[in-house]
């Protein structure tokens, strides 16, 4: 017997699986052992003990790129990323507030470009999948577009930091 709650939950899961932007086969080539457009995609499909991409300076430490942030903001909207992500609260995917302080640009870029590979090879991505039980879809972005999205994340974190500083100064 079907319940309204069960049907709504099933509909929501189907919507999330199908609706997060466009489909791409770019990441499938990497998962199948092909080559990727960006250097650094994991070649071996084995879960590492430590992330190969999250050592070094945090993404927030890079200089601001306002034009990139504008392009990244538009990509975030166009690809439907806000269906799962937001800044300041958790939706079906991780809260992105402070992500550039927690992760390196290399980690974020690889997560955007190769989420299907990262979940199988990167311990951080694997843990996020275990927590949220939802695979981030491959949006088929280019490395340049991924860097624009990271510039948008950096801009959001910078704006949040300024707002927090103004609140603390009251």
Backbone bond lengths (Angstrom), bond angles and torsions (degrees), N, CA, C in turn:
res aa  C-N    CA-C-N  psi(-1)  N-CA   C-N-CA  omega(-1)  CA-C   N-CA-C  phi
1 X - - - 1.445 - - 1.528 108.83 -
2 X 1.303 117.01 132.78 1.464 122.00 -177.87 1.519 110.00 -90.32
3 X 1.343 114.83 138.17 1.458 120.30 176.23 1.521 108.35 -107.56
4 X 1.310 117.30 153.59 1.476 119.11 178.32 1.524 111.98 -59.25
5 X 1.323 117.53 -37.56 1.468 120.31 -179.72 1.524 110.03 -66.80
6 X 1.328 117.36 -43.18 1.460 121.46 179.46 1.516 111.62 -62.85
7 X 1.328 116.86 -42.87 1.467 120.84 178.26 1.524 111.14 -64.84
8 X 1.341 115.94 -40.92 1.467 119.18 179.26 1.522 110.45 -65.19
9 X 1.334 117.35 -41.21 1.464 120.67 179.09 1.522 110.92 -63.34
10 X 1.342 116.93 -43.43 1.459 120.76 178.76 1.521 110.64 -63.49
11 X 1.326 116.65 -43.01 1.467 120.43 178.77 1.524 110.87 -62.03
12 X 1.341 117.05 -41.89 1.462 120.59 179.55 1.527 111.08 -63.39
13 X 1.327 117.26 -42.71 1.466 120.26 178.65 1.520 111.57 -63.31
14 X 1.316 116.62 -43.58 1.468 119.80 178.63 1.522 111.08 -63.93
15 X 1.333 116.79 -40.03 1.458 120.79 179.40 1.522 110.49 -62.97
16 X 1.350 116.54 -44.45 1.465 119.77 -179.07 1.520 111.08 -65.46
17 X 1.308 117.58 -39.54 1.462 120.48 -178.38 1.512 111.51 -67.10
18 X 1.319 117.13 -32.83 1.459 120.28 -174.61 1.518 114.02 -96.76
19 X 1.337 119.01 -21.93 1.448 119.01 -164.37 1.502 119.29 -103.30
20 X 1.278 122.56 3.61 1.466 121.89 -172.18 1.515 112.32 -83.33
21 X 1.308 118.87 54.71 1.459 121.22 177.87 1.507 111.32 95.31
22 X 1.327 114.78 -161.29 1.455 119.82 -176.86 1.504 112.31 -84.20
23 X 1.315 115.34 160.88 1.457 120.78 174.25 1.509 108.54 -88.14
24 X 1.304 115.62 152.78 1.448 120.64 178.56 1.506 109.46 -145.15
25 X 1.307 115.79 147.17 1.452 119.56 175.19 1.514 110.88 -101.29
26 X 1.339 117.90 2.17 1.465 121.08 -178.17 1.521 111.36 -59.93
27 X 1.317 116.98 -44.36 1.452 120.08 -179.74 1.511 112.65 -72.44
28 X 1.333 117.88 -25.64 1.452 120.78 -179.30 1.515 111.53 -65.50
29 X 1.316 117.57 -32.85 1.460 120.14 177.78 1.518 110.59 -64.41
30 X 1.335 116.70 -38.05 1.453 120.29 178.23 1.517 109.77 -67.00
31 X 1.331 116.82 -45.81 1.454 120.67 -178.57 1.523 111.36 -63.21
32 X 1.318 116.42 -30.36 1.459 120.47 -179.52 1.527 111.98 -87.43
33 X 1.329 116.84 3.32 1.465 120.31 177.89 1.510 112.80 96.99
34 X 1.329 117.73 8.85 1.456 121.17 178.90 1.510 110.19 -80.05
35 X 1.317 115.72 -167.42 1.454 119.59 179.23 1.511 109.45 -101.10
36 X 1.307 116.02 156.04 1.455 121.49 179.63 1.519 109.09 -112.13
37 X 1.326 114.76 159.55 1.457 119.58 -179.94 1.523 111.11 -67.78
38 X 1.324 117.52 -31.75 1.463 118.34 -179.22 1.514 110.72 -104.56
39 X 1.302 115.41 145.39 1.461 120.09 176.72 1.513 108.53 -70.75
40 X 1.302 116.88 150.01 1.449 120.35 174.99 1.509 114.74 100.66
41 X 1.324 119.34 -3.59 1.457 119.62 176.49 1.521 108.30 -66.96
42 X 1.324 117.41 135.18 1.457 119.75 -178.26 1.523 111.55 -58.36
43 X 1.310 116.57 130.52 1.459 121.21 -179.67 1.522 111.00 -86.21
44 X 1.314 116.70 -32.64 1.454 121.54 -176.70 1.523 109.33 -103.07
45 X 1.322 116.82 138.38 1.456 120.77 -177.76 1.527 110.60 -94.84
46 X 1.329 116.63 64.07 1.455 122.39 -178.97 1.520 108.06 -131.16
47 X 1.335 117.28 133.19 1.457 121.20 -179.62 1.523 109.97 -67.95
48 X 1.314 115.58 121.46 1.466 121.43 179.31 1.526 109.65 -80.69
49 X 1.315 116.70 156.26 1.465 121.41 177.18 1.525 110.69 -76.14
50 X 1.339 116.50 -32.88 1.456 122.75 -179.44 1.528 107.40 -131.64
51 X 1.312 117.03 141.99 1.458 120.74 -179.77 1.525 110.99 -63.69
52 X 1.316 115.74 130.18 1.460 121.30 177.10 1.532 111.42 -78.24
53 X 1.323 117.15 -10.12 1.467 121.48 -173.14 1.519 114.35 -112.63
54 X 1.330 118.01 -5.01 1.456 118.59 -172.40 1.526 113.48 -111.35
55 X 1.318 117.66 21.66 1.460 121.13 174.92 1.520 108.60 -99.95
56 X 1.306 116.57 136.49 1.457 119.63 177.96 1.510 112.13 117.01
57 X 1.323 115.30 -168.58 1.464 119.50 -176.77 1.525 111.77 -64.10
58 X 1.297 115.40 146.23 1.466 121.74 177.95 1.526 109.74 -71.95
59 X 1.312 116.13 154.08 1.469 121.93 -177.83 1.524 111.76 -59.43
60 X 1.323 117.67 -29.81 1.472 121.50 -179.17 1.519 112.68 -63.84
61 X 1.329 116.96 -20.60 1.463 120.72 -176.36 1.527 113.14 -78.06
62 X 1.320 117.94 -11.57 1.467 121.28 179.11 1.527 109.44 -74.69
63 X 1.329 116.66 155.11 1.470 118.84 178.70 1.527 111.59 -65.41
64 X 1.324 115.44 152.95 1.458 121.67 178.94 1.527 110.03 -65.44
65 X 1.310 115.56 147.10 1.466 123.02 176.46 1.530 106.41 -135.04
66 X 1.327 115.79 88.22 1.467 120.43 -173.91 1.525 112.92 -63.11
67 X 1.323 117.75 -40.47 1.473 119.70 178.62 1.532 110.05 -66.02
68 X 1.326 116.59 -42.96 1.458 120.44 176.87 1.523 111.25 -61.93
69 X 1.343 116.06 -39.60 1.464 120.44 179.38 1.524 110.76 -63.64
70 X 1.323 117.32 -38.29 1.471 120.31 177.75 1.525 110.71 -65.58
71 X 1.329 116.23 -44.49 1.470 119.34 177.80 1.532 110.40 -64.47
72 X 1.334 116.47 -40.33 1.457 120.96 179.38 1.517 112.31 -64.96
73 X 1.319 116.86 -38.39 1.464 121.28 177.07 1.530 110.31 -61.05
74 X 1.317 115.70 -43.68 1.470 119.84 179.69 1.524 110.62 -66.24
75 X 1.325 117.50 -41.15 1.473 120.42 176.94 1.524 110.80 -62.21
76 X 1.323 116.92 -41.76 1.469 121.70 179.16 1.531 109.72 -57.68
77 X 1.324 116.49 -41.48 1.475 121.38 178.27 1.523 111.09 -71.58
78 X 1.329 116.25 -49.79 1.465 121.02 -175.08 1.523 113.21 -62.73
79 X 1.313 117.02 -35.74 1.465 121.22 -177.53 1.526 112.44 -85.48
80 X 1.318 117.50 -3.44 1.459 120.59 177.29 1.517 114.39 75.01
81 X 1.328 116.83 24.93 1.468 120.70 -178.15 1.525 112.11 -61.38
82 X 1.344 116.03 -29.07 1.463 119.61 -178.10 1.523 112.47 -70.79
83 X 1.319 118.28 -6.76 1.466 120.23 173.95 1.527 110.27 -67.11
84 X 1.324 117.28 -28.64 1.470 121.94 -178.06 1.519 113.31 -117.63
85 X 1.342 118.00 -25.96 1.467 121.94 -173.57 1.519 111.49 -121.70
86 X 1.311 114.99 148.35 1.452 122.56 171.53 1.524 108.02 -148.66
87 X 1.301 116.33 179.50 1.460 122.16 178.98 1.528 107.69 -114.25
88 X 1.304 116.26 114.25 1.455 120.39 177.11 1.507 115.45 106.49
89 X 1.327 117.73 -6.39 1.462 120.18 174.05 1.519 109.38 -156.77
90 X 1.309 115.02 156.80 1.457 121.36 -177.95 1.526 109.08 -91.04
91 X 1.318 116.28 130.88 1.465 121.73 172.26 1.525 106.52 -106.66
92 X 1.322 116.44 -132.62 1.464 119.49 176.54 1.514 111.79 -79.95
93 X 1.328 116.81 -16.57 1.455 122.56 176.64 1.518 109.13 -120.01
94 X 1.325 117.36 176.42 1.470 120.65 -177.74 1.523 113.50 -61.53
95 X 1.326 115.77 147.93 1.457 124.12 171.96 1.524 107.15 -67.02
96 X 1.318 117.52 129.43 1.459 120.76 -177.50 1.530 113.24 -91.07
97 X 1.319 118.40 -3.47 1.468 120.05 177.92 1.524 109.17 -60.75
98 X 1.313 116.49 124.87 1.455 121.94 178.15 1.519 115.01 80.73
99 X 1.325 117.79 6.15 1.463 119.69 -176.81 1.526 112.21 -59.75
100 X 1.328 118.16 -33.21 1.469 119.43 -179.27 1.524 111.99 -75.75
101 X 1.324 117.17 -12.64 1.464 121.16 173.91 1.531 110.51 -90.23
102 X 1.323 116.54 -23.99 1.473 121.03 -178.58 1.514 113.48 -90.14
103 X 1.332 118.55 -30.22 1.460 123.01 -171.18 1.520 111.52 -126.41
104 X 1.335 114.41 158.76 1.470 120.49 174.26 1.518 109.11 -81.97
105 X 1.321 115.68 161.10 1.463 119.91 176.16 1.528 110.25 -62.94
106 X 1.328 117.50 -36.16 1.474 120.55 179.48 1.524 111.01 -62.93
107 X 1.332 117.28 -41.55 1.459 119.88 179.96 1.526 110.11 -65.19
108 X 1.335 116.60 -47.70 1.469 120.25 -178.62 1.528 110.12 -61.72
109 X 1.336 117.31 -44.07 1.462 120.67 -179.81 1.526 111.22 -60.47
110 X 1.316 117.12 -45.79 1.465 119.48 179.22 1.523 111.71 -66.17
111 X 1.332 117.54 -35.24 1.465 120.08 177.46 1.524 110.55 -65.70
112 X 1.321 117.38 -37.71 1.470 121.10 178.71 1.526 110.73 -71.36
113 X 1.323 116.93 -45.27 1.461 120.93 -174.02 1.524 114.21 -79.42
114 X 1.333 116.93 -32.27 1.472 120.67 -173.04 1.527 112.03 -136.10
115 X 1.323 119.24 54.10 1.468 119.05 -175.48 1.524 113.45 -62.18
116 X 1.319 117.24 -32.37 1.468 120.82 -179.10 1.528 111.75 -70.71
117 X 1.324 116.80 -26.77 1.468 121.26 176.28 1.524 109.54 -84.47
118 X 1.320 116.19 -43.93 1.466 120.58 -177.62 1.532 111.70 -59.03
119 X 1.320 117.90 -40.78 1.465 120.01 -177.96 1.529 111.34 -63.46
120 X 1.317 116.66 -25.34 1.466 121.26 -179.33 1.526 112.94 -92.50
121 X 1.330 117.60 -21.05 1.463 120.08 -172.79 1.527 114.66 -119.23
122 X 1.327 118.21 -25.23 1.458 121.70 -174.71 1.528 109.96 -103.01
123 X 1.328 118.29 126.28 1.468 119.99 -176.66 1.530 114.27 -64.48
124 X 1.327 117.93 -31.78 1.465 120.42 178.91 1.522 109.82 -68.78
125 X 1.316 116.57 -48.73 1.461 121.32 178.72 1.526 110.78 -62.04
126 X 1.311 115.72 -40.26 1.466 120.70 178.57 1.534 110.47 -61.83
127 X 1.321 117.33 -41.60 1.468 121.46 178.51 1.523 110.76 -66.14
128 X 1.326 117.62 -40.59 1.464 120.13 177.28 1.523 110.79 -61.47
129 X 1.327 116.86 -41.67 1.457 120.72 177.24 1.529 110.23 -62.11
130 X 1.322 117.36 -42.32 1.462 121.50 178.88 1.527 111.23 -62.71
131 X 1.313 116.78 -36.02 1.460 121.43 -179.40 1.525 112.17 -74.52
132 X 1.328 117.14 -46.34 1.458 121.14 -172.83 1.528 113.67 -96.17
133 X 1.330 116.80 -15.26 1.465 122.50 178.66 1.533 112.35 53.95
134 X 1.306 115.35 37.30 1.455 121.36 -179.90 1.517 108.53 -145.53
135 X 1.320 116.77 125.43 1.465 122.47 178.71 1.519 109.64 -81.41
136 X 1.316 116.17 126.47 1.460 119.97 174.66 1.523 108.24 -66.85
137 X 1.334 117.95 131.41 1.462 119.52 179.44 1.521 112.02 -77.46
138 X 1.312 115.51 152.81 1.454 120.97 174.20 1.522 106.92 -80.89
139 X 1.323 116.89 117.92 1.466 121.96 -176.76 1.522 113.03 -87.30
140 X 1.324 116.81 -3.08 1.463 119.91 178.08 1.515 113.66 71.83
141 X 1.324 117.49 28.66 1.460 120.52 178.91 1.524 110.74 -76.43
142 X 1.302 115.69 155.30 1.460 121.70 172.70 1.527 107.94 -83.55
143 X 1.328 118.40 163.58 1.469 119.65 175.53 1.534 112.54 -56.57
144 X 1.335 117.26 -39.38 1.466 120.15 178.11 1.525 111.10 -62.94
145 X 1.327 117.79 -42.24 1.455 121.05 178.29 1.528 110.82 -64.85
146 X 1.320 117.28 -39.06 1.467 120.64 177.65 1.528 109.93 -61.99
147 X 1.332 117.19 -40.79 1.466 120.19 178.17 1.527 111.11 -65.70
148 X 1.335 117.10 -33.48 1.468 120.41 175.17 1.527 110.80 -65.56
149 X 1.315 117.37 -40.67 1.469 120.75 177.41 1.532 109.78 -63.88
150 X 1.321 117.11 -40.16 1.463 120.80 177.34 1.532 110.02 -64.21
151 X 1.339 117.42 -38.68 1.468 120.78 176.25 1.528 109.93 -62.07
152 X 1.331 117.31 -37.59 1.467 121.65 175.83 1.523 110.33 -64.64
153 X 1.330 118.10 -44.78 1.468 121.48 177.20 1.530 110.48 -59.57
154 X 1.338 116.34 -43.70 1.466 121.67 179.59 1.528 109.81 -61.32
155 X 1.341 116.23 -43.53 1.466 121.53 178.41 1.531 110.13 -60.98
156 X 1.325 117.26 -44.58 1.464 121.45 179.99 1.530 110.40 -61.70
157 X 1.328 116.24 -44.08 1.460 120.06 179.93 1.528 111.03 -66.12
158 X 1.330 116.75 -38.10 1.471 120.98 178.27 1.532 109.89 -64.70
159 X 1.328 116.34 -45.85 1.471 120.92 178.97 1.524 110.90 -61.40
160 X 1.331 116.85 -42.47 1.471 120.93 179.20 1.516 110.43 -64.13
161 X 1.332 117.02 -38.33 1.455 121.25 178.69 1.517 111.79 -65.70
162 X 1.328 116.39 -40.70 1.471 120.02 177.45 1.524 110.42 -65.77
163 X 1.327 117.11 -42.03 1.472 120.68 179.40 1.523 109.96 -64.09
164 X 1.332 117.13 -39.96 1.454 120.99 178.41 1.528 110.77 -65.12
165 X 1.328 116.32 -39.73 1.465 121.29 178.37 1.529 111.39 -63.95
166 X 1.319 117.14 -39.50 1.467 120.98 178.55 1.527 110.37 -67.83
167 X 1.339 117.62 -39.03 1.461 121.48 178.00 1.532 110.30 -64.90
168 X 1.323 117.21 -40.55 1.466 121.07 -178.88 1.534 110.70 -67.97
169 X 1.329 116.84 -28.18 1.469 121.18 -177.82 1.516 114.00 -80.91
170 X 1.318 118.62 -6.43 1.481 121.45 -179.44 1.492 111.90 -73.76
